């Protein structure tokens, strides 16, 4: 269907003039988590072939950093029980980073057997979530991650760190800034090259994000070494991301189509949608290297595989434009 002016329907809606804001980075790395964090919370099992197709499509849309699976016990997260098969069938791609979440030394052994070159460890800022997620106290889990990082670094692997429940915990309530800063510092001391600050249940606001990242910076950790991982439970993920970019963060974790959550945090809903982030960044003149139209097509396809509409605002808009 053609709109006035001879262009396809919806084409005018994407003709925007970027307007930059002072204090923002020129480039942002989009760290895509949908193959792992997006699919781990699904009620139905997604075939490994569909997961591989998703990864291929995401790469085709220009995404370079992808967290592809987690080497956890299959009975803990059955949606990712096919991790070894997926890694065996995953073909290397020039310029692409494939990252695997590793909970312990056994997971590291599996990662190395699959020739994985970068792993991630998943720490908690709260005692309750450490016990729910890893069945260990926070101190015990940090000791375990230190051992994993030591072995991984000795074998030449890169290690990325996560800190979950950085702003609120469904069992403990608000989380002290100092507690988060302490975990972030420990992860860097273990040898993590980057640490992602997570709002696991989506309760943060821009002021809290600014406060936490400034506190991390005051502890001697450059904001450029941080990433942010926001869930959009209360619709604050984009606002929180902008607040993080203003104080030096240049890497943002997102999930194509906004899929995902956490099986061990009952209040966690979908991640920040990759399309929604890219649309905002394009409007600010910030380069991501991502083809927004191809990404929206990928997320529309994935929504069909899951049998439900995508929660992403941009994907919804693209689908409406395409149907006109």
C-alpha positions in Angstrom: 0.0 0.0 0.0 1.3 3.5 -0.9 0.8 6.6 1.2 0.6 10.2 0.0 3.9 11.2 -1.7 4.4 7.9 -3.3 6.2 6.2 -0.4 5.1 2.9 1.3 2.7 3.2 4.2 4.4 4.0 7.4 7.6 5.2 5.7 7.0 8.9 6.7 6.7 7.8 10.3 10.4 6.7 10.3 11.7 9.9 8.6 13.0 11.6 11.7 15.6 14.3 12.1 18.0 13.3 14.9 18.7 15.9 17.5 21.6 15.3 19.8 21.7 16.1 23.5 24.8 17.3 25.3 26.6 14.9 27.6 25.6 11.7 25.7 28.0 9.2 24.1 28.3 9.2 20.3 28.1 5.4 20.2 26.4 2.8 22.4 26.9 -0.9 22.4 23.7 -2.9 22.5 24.2 -6.1 24.4 21.5 -8.5 23.3 20.2 -11.0 25.8 17.0 -12.4 24.2 18.4 -15.9 23.4 19.2 -16.4 27.1 17.4 -14.0 29.3 14.5 -13.6 26.9 13.8 -17.3 26.4 14.6 -18.6 29.9 11.3 -17.5 31.3 9.1 -18.9 28.6 6.4 -21.4 29.7 6.9 -23.5 26.6 10.1 -24.9 25.3 11.5 -23.2 22.2 13.2 -25.7 19.8 17.0 -25.3 19.5 16.6 -24.7 15.7 14.4 -21.7 16.5 16.9 -20.3 18.9 19.7 -20.7 16.3 17.5 -18.9 13.7 16.9 -16.1 16.2 20.6 -15.7 16.8 21.3 -15.6 13.0 18.6 -13.0 12.4 19.9 -10.8 15.3 23.4 -11.0 13.8 21.9 -10.1 10.4 20.3 -7.0 12.0 23.7 -5.8 13.0 23.9 -6.9 16.7 27.4 -8.0 17.6 27.3 -8.9 21.3 24.8 -11.7 22.1 24.3 -13.7 25.3 23.3 -16.9 23.7 22.5 -19.3 26.6 23.2 -20.3 30.2 25.0 -23.5 31.4 22.8 -24.1 34.4 21.4 -27.4 35.5 18.6 -28.4 33.1 16.2 -29.1 35.9 16.7 -25.5 37.2 16.0 -23.8 33.9 14.5 -26.4 31.5 14.0 -23.8 28.8 17.9 -23.7 28.4 18.4 -27.5 28.8 19.6 -27.6 25.1 22.6 -25.3 25.8 25.2 -27.8 24.9 23.5 -28.7 21.6 23.0 -25.0 20.8 26.7 -24.2 21.4 27.7 -27.3 19.3 25.6 -26.1 16.4 26.4 -22.3 16.7 28.7 -21.2 14.0 31.3 -18.5 14.7 30.7 -15.1 13.0 33.4 -12.5 12.3 33.1 -9.6 14.7 30.4 -11.3 16.9 30.7 -11.9 20.6 28.9 -15.0 21.9 28.6 -14.9 25.7 27.4 -17.7 28.0 26.1 -17.4 31.5 28.1 -19.7 33.8 27.0 -20.3 37.4 29.8 -22.5 38.7 33.0 -24.5 37.8 30.9 -27.3 36.2 29.3 -24.7 33.9 32.8 -23.3 33.1 34.0 -26.8 32.1 31.0 -27.2 29.8 31.7 -23.7 28.3 35.3 -24.5 27.7 34.4 -27.8 26.1 32.2 -25.8 23.7 35.1 -23.4 22.9 33.3 -20.5 24.5 35.5 -17.4 24.7 33.5 -15.2 27.0 31.4 -16.0 30.0 29.2 -14.1 32.4 28.7 -14.6 36.2 25.5 -13.5 37.9 25.8 -12.0 41.4 23.2 -10.6 43.7 23.1 -7.4 45.7 20.7 -9.0 48.2 20.8 -12.1 50.4 17.3 -13.2 49.5 17.9 -13.4 45.8 21.3 -15.1 46.2 19.5 -17.8 48.1 16.6 -18.1 45.6 18.8 -18.0 42.5 21.9 -20.0 43.6 20.9 -21.6 46.9 23.9 -20.0 48.5 24.4 -17.0 50.7 25.7 -13.8 49.0 29.1 -14.4 50.5 29.2 -18.1 49.4 28.1 -17.2 45.9 30.8 -14.4 45.6 33.4 -16.9 46.6 32.2 -19.3 44.0 32.3 -16.7 41.3 35.8 -15.7 42.3 36.9 -19.3 41.7 35.1 -19.4 38.4 36.7 -16.1 37.3 40.1 -17.2 38.4 40.0 -20.4 36.3 38.4 -18.7 33.3 41.0 -15.9 33.2 43.8 -18.4 33.5 42.4 -20.2 30.5 42.2 -17.0 28.5 38.4 -16.4 28.7 36.9 -13.0 29.2 34.5 -12.6 32.2 31.6 -10.2 32.4 29.7 -9.7 35.7 26.1 -9.0 36.5 24.6 -7.6 39.7 20.9 -8.3 40.1 18.4 -6.6 42.5 20.4 -3.3 42.5 17.4 -1.1 43.2 14.8 -3.2 44.9 14.1 -6.8 46.0 10.6 -8.2 46.3 11.5 -9.7 49.7 13.8 -7.1 51.1 12.5 -3.9 49.6 14.8 -1.0 48.7 18.5 -1.9 48.3 21.3 0.2 49.9 23.6 1.9 47.3 26.6 0.9 49.4 25.7 -2.8 49.1 25.5 -2.6 45.3 28.8 -0.7 45.1 30.5 -3.3 47.2 29.4 -6.2 44.9 30.4 -4.2 41.8 33.8 -3.6 43.3 34.3 -7.3 44.1 33.4 -8.4 40.6 36.0 -6.0 39.1 38.5 -7.2 41.6 37.8 -10.8 40.5 38.8 -9.7 36.9 35.5 -8.9 35.3 36.1 -6.6 32.4 32.6 -5.2 32.6 29.8 -5.3 35.2 26.1 -4.9 34.3 23.9 -3.2 36.9 20.5 -4.8 36.9 17.0 -3.5 37.9 15.7 -7.0 38.1 12.1 -6.1 39.1 11.9 -2.8 37.3 11.3 -0.5 40.2 14.1 2.1 39.7 13.7 5.7 38.5 16.2 7.9 36.8 17.2 9.6 40.0 18.1 6.3 41.6 20.1 5.3 38.5 22.0 8.5 38.5 22.7 8.2 42.3 24.0 4.6 42.0 26.3 5.2 39.0 27.7 8.3 40.6 28.4 6.3 43.8 30.2 3.6 41.7 32.2 6.4 40.0 33.1 7.8 43.4 34.4 4.4 44.4 37.0 4.8 41.5 35.2 2.7 38.9 34.7 4.5 35.5 31.1 4.5 34.2 32.4 3.3 30.9 33.2 -0.1 32.5 29.6 -0.5 33.5 26.6 -1.7 31.6 22.9 -1.4 32.6 20.2 -4.0 32.5 16.7 -2.6 33.0 13.3 -4.4 33.2 10.3 -2.4 32.1 7.8 -3.5 34.7 6.7 0.1 35.4 7.6 1.6 32.0 10.8 3.3 33.3 13.4 1.4 31.4 14.1 4.0 28.6 14.1 6.9 31.1 16.5 4.9 33.3 18.7 4.2 30.3 18.9 7.8 29.4 19.9 8.7 33.0 22.7 6.1 32.8 24.0 7.4 29.4 24.2 10.9 30.9 26.7 9.7 33.6 29.0 7.7 31.3 27.5 4.3 30.6 27.9 3.2 27.0 26.6 -0.4 27.1 23.0 -1.3 27.5 21.5 -4.8 27.9 18.3 -5.4 25.9 16.1 -8.1 24.6 14.7 -8.2 21.1 10.9 -7.7 21.3 11.1 -7.0 25.0 10.8 -10.7 25.9 12.1 -12.1 29.1 12.1 -12.0 32.8 13.6 -14.0 35.7 12.3 -17.4 36.9 13.6 -16.6 40.4 12.2 -13.1 40.8 8.4 -13.2 40.7 8.1 -9.5 40.1 10.4 -9.4 37.1 8.6 -8.8 33.8 10.0 -8.1 30.3 13.4 -6.6 29.5 13.9 -3.3 27.8 13.0 -4.0 24.2 16.0 -3.7 21.8 13.9 -1.9 19.2 12.7 0.7 21.7 16.2 1.5 22.7 17.5 1.7 19.2 14.6 3.9 18.1 15.4 6.3 21.0 19.2 6.3 20.3 18.6 7.0 16.6 16.5 10.0 17.5 19.5 11.3 19.5 21.9 10.7 16.7 23.7 7.9 18.6 25.2 5.1 16.5 24.4 1.5 17.4 25.2 -0.2 14.1 21.8 -1.9 14.3 19.3 -2.0 11.4 16.0 -1.1 13.1 13.7 -2.4 10.4 15.5 -5.8 10.2 15.4 -6.0 14.0 11.7 -5.3 14.2 11.1 -7.9 11.6 13.1 -10.4 13.6 11.2 -9.6 16.8 7.8 -9.9 14.9 8.9 -13.3 13.7 9.9 -14.4 17.2 6.6 -13.2 18.6 4.9 -15.5 16.1 7.1 -18.4 17.3 6.0 -17.7 20.9 2.4 -17.3 19.9 1.8 -13.8 21.4 2.2 -10.2 20.4 5.5 -8.5 21.2 5.4 -6.0 24.1 7.8 -3.7 22.2 6.2 -0.4 21.3 8.3 -0.1 18.2 7.6 -3.6 17.0 3.8 -2.9 17.5 4.1 0.3 15.5 6.0 -1.4 12.7 3.5 -4.2 12.4 0.6 -1.7 12.2 2.5 0.2 9.5 3.2 -2.9 7.5 -0.5 -4.0 7.6 -1.7 -0.7 6.1 
